[in-house]
Structure formats: C-alpha cells, structure tokens
C-alpha cells in the first residue's frame, strides 16, 4: 500500500513539470499560411497598391530561453496580386507586374505574455519573383526577375494545444528599385501583408 501511495504522490508531483515541458516553445514548427497581400509600386508621383490572396508554408525552430523565445524560420509563399499601368515611363507604354513565389529566411524574438500566448517581432531576408511584361511601340517584352529585399514584422502566436499553434502576423517587405536588364529604374517595389498561420510543433 505504501508503494502505491508513493507512486501516486510522485505522479502528482511530476504531472505539472511534464505539462510545463510539454507546453514549452522549444522545437520544430511547421504550418500553412493564408492571408492578404498588398504590393506597392512607386514611380515619382505614382504611388499605388494592389491586393491579392497570400498562400504558402513555413518551417522553423524555436528555443525557449526563459524570459524570451528566440527562433529561426523560413517561408515559401505565393500571391495572386497583379498590377497594370499605362504611360508609366514613356507615352503609350503598358506595364504589367505579377507577383511570383517569395522566399524568406529570418529570425524572431518573442516574449510569453501568458503560458500560451507569445508576442514577437521578426526580421530577415526575402527574395521575390516578379513577372514583368512591357508593351511599347507594338513590341512586347517579358522578363522574370528575382528581387532581393528585407522583411520586418510582428505578431501574436497562441498555443492551441501542446502540439498545435496559430498566429496572426503583419509584415512589411521592401525590394528597393526594380532593375530591367541590369539598369536600375526609379520604380520602387514593396509589399504589406497580413498572414494567418496554423501548424504543428514537433
């Protein structure tokens, strides 16, 4: 009987510790992303944005360092955003820009405001594919270009269960000025996004 009582007592003592360990933010995370993408094109007096649907996937690793959580993450996303402009650079020209795949790798730093809610900021490198079509003087020019830039953002993540999470995040990406055939133009590209992520912790 004493052995049974001792076993029960040990299990009661160990249960909170095991639950705490199970709920830790340390580990691999993978999830799917959906949201809103707004691509901005600026050229002298022109400053316009177009919206589209954001989708993709993320993979990362977090380490719970006590008061803060530090992590690394990567993403591959796409968007349905498209923009068309007439008379942008020359009279009677037509520019059409379509968003392609977007690769991201960066770091994030967060604070657990409750045992299940993490507030965080992030930043890193992004590389976006831009599909550009230019029509001018009866000719059509097409180019698929990769744009290097940086991304910053912030969000909130909730541990739905010990093995699942959900987060909402705002991020801003800046790709500088667009280059066509190695000639830098004054056309600036950036984007704003609101992303919803749902995934698993391993």
C-alpha positions in Angstrom: 0.0 0.0 0.0 2.8 2.4 0.9 4.4 1.7 -2.5 1.1 2.6 -4.3 0.7 5.8 -2.3 4.3 6.8 -3.0 3.7 6.1 -6.8 0.6 8.2 -6.8 2.3 11.1 -4.9 5.3 11.0 -7.4 2.9 11.1 -10.4 1.1 14.1 -8.9 4.3 15.9 -8.3 5.7 15.1 -11.8 2.5 16.0 -13.7 2.9 19.8 -13.6 6.5 19.5 -14.6 5.7 17.2 -17.5 2.8 19.6 -18.6 5.2 22.5 -18.4 7.8 20.7 -20.5 5.1 19.7 -23.0 4.0 23.3 -23.4 7.4 24.7 -24.0 8.0 26.7 -27.1 11.3 24.8 -27.9 11.1 22.7 -31.0 10.4 22.5 -34.7 7.3 24.2 -36.1 5.7 23.7 -39.5 2.5 25.4 -40.8 0.4 26.6 -43.6 -0.1 30.3 -44.4 -3.1 32.2 -45.8 -3.7 36.0 -45.8 -3.8 39.3 -47.7 -1.0 40.6 -49.9 -0.7 44.3 -51.0 2.0 45.1 -53.4 3.0 48.7 -53.8 4.6 50.2 -56.9 6.0 53.8 -56.7 7.4 55.9 -59.5 7.9 59.6 -58.9 4.3 60.9 -58.4 2.8 57.4 -58.7 2.2 55.5 -55.5 -0.4 52.8 -55.9 -1.1 49.4 -54.3 -3.0 46.3 -55.5 -4.2 43.5 -53.3 -4.3 39.7 -53.6 -4.6 36.4 -51.8 -1.5 35.2 -49.9 -0.8 31.4 -49.5 2.2 29.3 -48.6 4.0 27.3 -45.9 6.5 27.9 -43.1 9.2 25.8 -41.3 11.2 27.0 -38.3 12.7 26.2 -34.9 12.1 28.0 -31.6 14.1 27.9 -28.4 12.5 28.9 -25.1 15.3 30.8 -23.2 13.1 31.5 -20.2 12.0 35.2 -20.4 12.3 35.2 -24.2 11.8 32.8 -27.1 14.3 33.0 -30.0 13.8 31.3 -33.3 14.7 30.9 -36.9 12.2 30.4 -39.7 11.8 30.0 -43.4 8.9 30.5 -45.7 7.8 29.9 -49.3 4.7 31.8 -50.3 2.8 32.9 -53.4 0.2 35.6 -54.2 -2.4 36.4 -56.8 -1.5 40.1 -56.8 -1.2 41.7 -60.2 -0.7 45.4 -61.3 -1.1 47.1 -64.7 -0.1 50.7 -65.5 -0.2 52.7 -68.7 2.2 55.6 -69.6 4.4 54.7 -66.7 7.8 55.6 -68.2 7.1 56.5 -71.8 4.0 57.6 -73.6 1.8 54.7 -74.8 3.7 52.1 -72.8 1.9 49.5 -70.6 3.5 47.7 -67.7 2.0 44.5 -66.1 3.6 43.2 -62.9 2.5 39.8 -61.4 3.7 38.6 -58.1 5.5 35.2 -58.1 6.9 33.0 -55.4 8.5 34.6 -52.4 11.3 33.0 -50.3 12.1 34.2 -46.8 14.6 33.3 -44.1 15.0 35.2 -40.9 14.9 35.3 -37.1 12.3 36.2 -34.5 12.3 37.2 -30.9 9.3 36.8 -28.6 8.0 37.1 -25.0 5.5 34.9 -23.4 2.8 37.2 -22.0 0.9 34.2 -20.8 1.8 30.5 -20.8 0.0 30.1 -24.1 0.4 33.5 -25.8 3.6 34.7 -27.4 4.2 38.2 -28.8 7.1 38.5 -31.2 9.0 40.6 -33.7 10.8 39.3 -36.7 13.2 40.3 -39.5 15.2 38.8 -42.3 16.0 38.4 -46.0 13.3 37.9 -48.7 13.6 37.1 -52.4 10.6 37.6 -54.5 9.9 36.6 -58.1 8.4 39.3 -60.3 6.9 38.5 -63.7 7.1 41.7 -65.8 5.5 42.4 -69.2 6.1 45.6 -71.0 4.3 46.6 -74.2 5.6 49.6 -76.2 5.5 50.7 -79.8 3.9 47.4 -80.9 6.6 45.3 -79.2 6.2 43.0 -76.1 9.0 42.4 -73.6 8.7 39.8 -70.9 11.1 39.2 -68.0 11.1 37.0 -64.9 13.2 38.7 -62.3 14.3 37.8 -58.7 14.2 40.8 -56.3 16.3 40.9 -53.1 14.9 42.7 -50.1 14.4 42.7 -46.4 11.3 41.9 -44.3 10.3 43.1 -40.8 7.1 42.1 -38.9 5.4 41.4 -35.6 2.6 39.1 -34.4 1.0 37.0 -31.8 1.1 33.2 -31.5 -1.2 31.1 -29.5 -0.6 27.5 -28.3 -4.0 26.0 -29.2 -2.8 22.6 -27.8 0.6 21.3 -26.7 1.1 20.2 -30.3 -0.6 22.9 -32.4 -0.4 26.6 -32.7 -2.0 29.5 -34.6 -0.6 33.0 -35.2 -1.6 36.3 -36.8 1.2 38.5 -38.2 1.8 41.8 -40.0 4.9 42.1 -42.2 6.5 44.7 -44.5 8.9 43.8 -47.3 11.0 46.2 -49.3 12.7 45.3 -52.5 14.3 48.6 -53.4 14.2 49.8 -57.0 13.4 47.5 -59.9 16.2 46.7 -62.4 15.5 45.9 -66.0 18.3 44.4 -68.0 20.8 45.5 -65.2 19.6 49.1 -65.5 18.2 50.5 -62.2 15.0 52.3 -62.7 13.2 54.7 -60.3 10.4 52.1 -59.9 10.2 51.1 -56.2 8.6 47.8 -55.1 7.4 47.0 -51.6 4.6 44.9 -50.0 2.4 44.8 -46.9 0.9 41.5 -45.7 -1.4 40.2 -43.0 -0.8 36.5 -42.6 -2.7 33.8 -40.7 -0.7 30.6 -39.9 -1.8 27.3 -38.4 0.5 24.5 -37.7 2.1 21.8 -35.6 5.0 21.7 -33.1 7.3 18.6 -33.1 
